[in-house]
Amino acid sequence: MDRAPADISVGDDNVFSRRDSDFVKVFDSIVGETVPDILNCDALARLYDVELSDLLHHDQEESGITIAPKGKHIFGTVRVGERGQVVIPKQARDLFAIKPGDILVVLGDESPEHPGLAMMKEDFFLGVAQLLKTAMSAADTPEGDEKK
């Protein structure tokens, strides 16, 4: 695309100089090669269910880990103190809106395949427990005897 004139008029008030025209040529050439790469990266991010930013900026060699699925996090390591206390990393506290005084439920799994601990806010745990209780109650109620 040749933009030979010194000034290119676009509308009433907009005038692009030759310098702007050169920028447009460079931009046109870059966009032609870059947009498909970005689209391919976006498709790859969706395929692996990760954020595009994580895909673009992740250095597997530096971190030693693969890209985590979207919504899954590794916040680092913590040291257990003499009294069994750990400090929840700030990034985790911020992400899950954990504030001083919040009550967390600590869950554990002893299975040899994936032993470990997990924590969740008490109100979320109690909400899930209430849903299970309601579902179990509904399953135990004979048809025709539903409460009105």
N, C-alpha and C positions, 0 to 999 in steps of 0.2 A: 504494500500500500504506500504510494508515494505522496508525500505532503510537501510539495515544492514551494508554495507561497510562503513569504515571511510571516504573514499573519493569516489565520484561518478564522473566519467569522462564524460564530455559532449562536444564533439567536440575536436579540437586540443588544444586550450588554456584554455577552461573553465573547471574548477574543482570546485565542490561544496563540502564543508566539511560536517561532520555530523551535525554541528550546522545549516547549510543551509538546510539540509535535514529535520531537525526538524521543521524549519520554513515552509517548503513546506507542511509538514503534517498538521500543524496548519492552514495554508492558505487554503489547500484543504478542511478541515473540516468547516472552516468559510464560504468559498465561496459556499459550498453546501447548507448552510442554509441562506446566506445573499442575493445572487443573486436573488432568487425568490421574496424576500421582496422588493428589489429595483425595480424589474420589475413590481410588483404589485403597488408600489408607483407611478411609472412612468405612468402606465395605469390609476390610479386614478387621477393624475394630468391632464392627457389629457382629461379624462371624465369631470372634473370640469373646464377645460380650465384655469388652473393656472400653474405657474412655479413650478417645482419640489422642488426648494429651498424654496419657500413660503410654500409649503405643509409640508416639513420636519421641518422647523424652526418656524412655526406659533404657537403661544400660544393664543388660543381663549379666555381663561379665563383671561389672562393678558391684552390683547388688548380690550376685550369686543366686538369684531366684528368677523364676519366670514371671510374666505379667499375671497378676491376680485377676480373677473374674470381677466384673463390675459389682461393686458393693461389698467386696471381700477385702479385708485389710490385714496387713502385718504392721503393728505399731512399734515393733522393736522388742527388746528384752527388758525385764525388770529383775531386780535382786530382792529375794525374800529376806526381810529383816529378822532379828532375833525373836521378835514376838509374832512372826508369821505375817507381817504386814508387807504389802507391796504398794507402790505408787502407780496409779493408772496414768499412762502417758497423756500429756496435755492434748495432743491431737485427737486421741480417743475420747477424752472428756469433752472436748469441744464438739466433735462430730455427734456424739450421743447426748449432748446437753446434760452431762453429769455434773451436778453442783455439790458443794459441801453440804452434808446432812441428808443427801439422797440415800435411800435404802436399796441395796442391790441384792439379788438372789444369786447365790453361787451354786452352780450345777456341776456335776462331775460324771465322767464316763470311765469305768474301769476296764472296758473291753480291751483286749490286747491289740486289736486292729487299729484303734484310734483313741488311746487313753488321753484324758485331759479335763480341763476345767473351762467353764464358760460363765459369764455374768450377764445379767439383764436387770433392768429396773424393776422394782417390786410391782409397780402398778401394771406394767405390761404382763408380767408373770401371772398376777392375780386375774387379769382380764382373760388370758388364755385358759387358766384354770376354770373360770366361770363358764366359758364357752364349752369346755369339755364336760363340766357338770351338767349344763343344760342339755347337751347332746346325749349324754348317758341317761338322763332323766327321760328325755323324749323317746329313747330307744326302749326303755323299760315300761313305758305306758302302753297298755293294750289298746288296739284301735277301737274307737268308739268311746273310750273313757277319757279323752282329752279334757283337760281343764278348760272351762270357758270363762 
